[in-house]
Amino acid sequence: MSLEEHIYDFEVFKALIELEIRRIQRYGKNSSFSIAFLYAPELASKIKQNKKGFEEIDVAFIIKDNIRSVDVISPVEEDFVFLFFPETERESAQKVIDRLKKVLGEKNIIEGIASYPEDGKDKQALFTKLVETMNERLIPVINIE
């Protein structure tokens, strides 16, 4: 399995969320999933070494090495990523985020989570919740369309 697997640009990320909602609705499953953001402003300036000893600067590759193969990453900048956790409730997503914060070794990591269906039953509602969280925790200039 390649390290790049399940790392997508933001447009693909949004489409995957929409497809997951349609799949859940189509099959009438009692299912949940979570999306999250992770912002590590000081990490981009540090050089990390992966398990093979190669230097890495890209936060997305460090994160990918420490999550499930079915989880999806969408890097927006070198220090800001979105995450999609299929079949994962908020509490479990928070455990993953907490583990990632330990792996990344940064104290100034800012994160937020929105979960289906409790935070929204469509893509727009979920991203609105996530943007509200971002705007509470970051400088309120983020706008997702």
C-alpha positions as CSV (number, residue, x, y, z in Angstrom):
1,M,0.0,0.0,0.0
2,S,1.5,3.3,-1.0
3,L,1.9,6.2,1.5
4,E,0.0,8.5,-0.9
5,E,-3.1,6.4,-0.8
6,H,-6.2,8.3,0.5
7,I,-4.5,11.7,0.4
8,Y,-6.7,13.9,-1.8
9,D,-7.3,17.5,-2.7
10,F,-10.1,19.3,-1.0
11,E,-12.6,19.0,-3.9
12,V,-12.3,15.2,-3.9
13,F,-12.5,15.2,-0.1
14,K,-15.9,17.1,-0.2
15,A,-17.1,14.6,-2.9
16,L,-16.2,11.6,-0.7
17,I,-18.2,13.1,2.2
18,E,-21.2,13.5,-0.1
19,L,-20.8,10.0,-1.4
20,E,-20.7,8.6,2.1
21,I,-23.9,10.4,3.1
22,R,-25.6,9.1,0.0
23,R,-24.4,5.5,0.7
24,I,-25.7,5.7,4.3
25,Q,-29.1,7.1,3.1
26,R,-29.4,4.7,0.2
27,Y,-28.8,1.5,2.3
28,G,-30.7,2.8,5.3
29,K,-27.7,2.1,7.5
30,N,-27.5,3.3,11.1
31,S,-24.0,4.6,10.5
32,S,-21.9,7.5,11.5
33,F,-18.6,9.1,10.4
34,S,-16.6,12.1,11.4
35,I,-14.7,14.8,9.6
36,A,-12.0,16.9,11.3
37,F,-9.4,19.6,10.8
38,L,-6.0,19.7,12.2
39,Y,-3.8,22.8,12.3
40,A,-0.2,22.6,13.4
41,P,1.3,26.0,12.7
42,E,4.7,25.3,14.3
43,L,5.2,21.8,12.8
44,A,5.8,23.0,9.2
45,S,9.1,24.6,10.3
46,K,10.4,21.5,12.0
47,I,11.9,18.5,10.2
48,K,10.6,15.1,11.3
49,Q,12.0,11.7,10.5
50,N,9.7,8.9,9.5
51,K,10.2,5.3,10.4
52,K,12.5,4.7,7.5
53,G,14.8,7.6,8.5
54,F,13.8,9.9,5.7
55,E,13.2,13.6,6.5
56,E,9.6,14.7,6.2
57,I,8.2,18.2,6.4
58,D,4.7,17.5,5.0
59,V,2.3,17.0,7.9
60,A,-0.1,14.9,5.8
61,F,2.5,12.2,5.3
62,I,3.3,12.1,9.0
63,I,-0.4,11.8,9.8
64,K,-1.1,9.2,7.1
65,D,1.6,7.0,8.7
66,N,-0.4,7.0,12.0
67,I,-4.0,6.5,11.0
68,R,-6.1,3.7,9.5
69,S,-5.7,2.9,5.8
70,V,-9.4,3.7,5.2
71,D,-9.1,7.2,6.6
72,V,-8.7,10.1,4.2
73,I,-6.5,13.2,4.4
74,S,-6.9,16.4,2.5
75,P,-3.9,18.8,2.9
76,V,-4.9,22.4,2.5
77,E,-1.5,23.8,3.4
78,E,1.6,22.2,4.8
79,D,0.4,22.8,8.3
80,F,-3.4,22.4,7.8
81,V,-5.3,19.2,6.9
82,F,-8.8,17.9,6.8
83,L,-9.5,14.3,7.9
84,F,-12.4,11.9,7.1
85,F,-12.9,9.0,9.4
86,P,-15.5,6.5,7.9
87,E,-17.6,4.5,10.4
88,T,-16.2,6.6,13.2
89,E,-18.2,8.4,15.9
90,R,-17.0,11.7,17.5
91,E,-15.5,10.0,20.6
92,S,-13.4,7.6,18.5
93,A,-12.3,10.5,16.1
94,Q,-11.2,12.5,19.1
95,K,-9.1,9.6,20.3
96,V,-7.4,9.5,16.9
97,I,-6.8,13.3,17.0
98,D,-5.3,13.0,20.5
99,R,-3.0,10.2,19.4
100,L,-1.9,12.3,16.4
101,K,-1.2,15.2,18.6
102,K,1.2,13.0,20.7
103,V,2.9,11.7,17.5
104,L,3.3,15.2,16.1
105,G,4.7,16.3,19.4
106,E,3.3,19.8,19.2
107,K,1.5,21.7,22.0
108,N,0.0,24.3,19.7
109,I,-2.2,22.0,17.5
110,I,-5.7,23.2,17.0
111,E,-8.4,20.7,16.0
112,G,-12.1,20.4,15.4
113,I,-14.5,17.6,14.7
114,A,-18.0,17.4,13.1
115,S,-19.8,14.1,13.1
116,Y,-22.7,12.6,11.0
117,P,-25.5,12.6,11.9
118,E,-25.4,14.6,15.1
119,D,-23.8,17.7,13.6
120,G,-25.6,17.5,10.3
121,K,-27.2,15.2,7.9
122,D,-25.9,16.7,4.7
123,K,-22.5,17.9,3.5
124,Q,-23.3,21.6,3.9
125,A,-24.4,21.2,7.5
126,L,-21.3,19.2,8.4
127,F,-18.9,21.6,6.8
128,T,-20.8,24.6,8.4
129,K,-20.3,23.0,11.8
130,L,-16.6,22.4,11.1
131,V,-16.1,26.0,9.8
132,E,-17.9,27.4,13.0
133,T,-15.4,25.4,15.1
134,M,-12.5,26.7,13.0
135,N,-13.7,30.3,13.3
136,E,-14.0,29.8,17.1
137,R,-10.4,28.5,17.4
138,L,-8.6,30.3,14.6
139,I,-8.7,33.7,13.1
140,P,-12.3,33.9,11.7
141,V,-11.4,34.3,8.0
142,I,-12.1,30.7,6.8
143,N,-14.8,30.3,4.2
144,I,-15.6,26.9,2.6
145,E,-17.8,26.9,-0.4
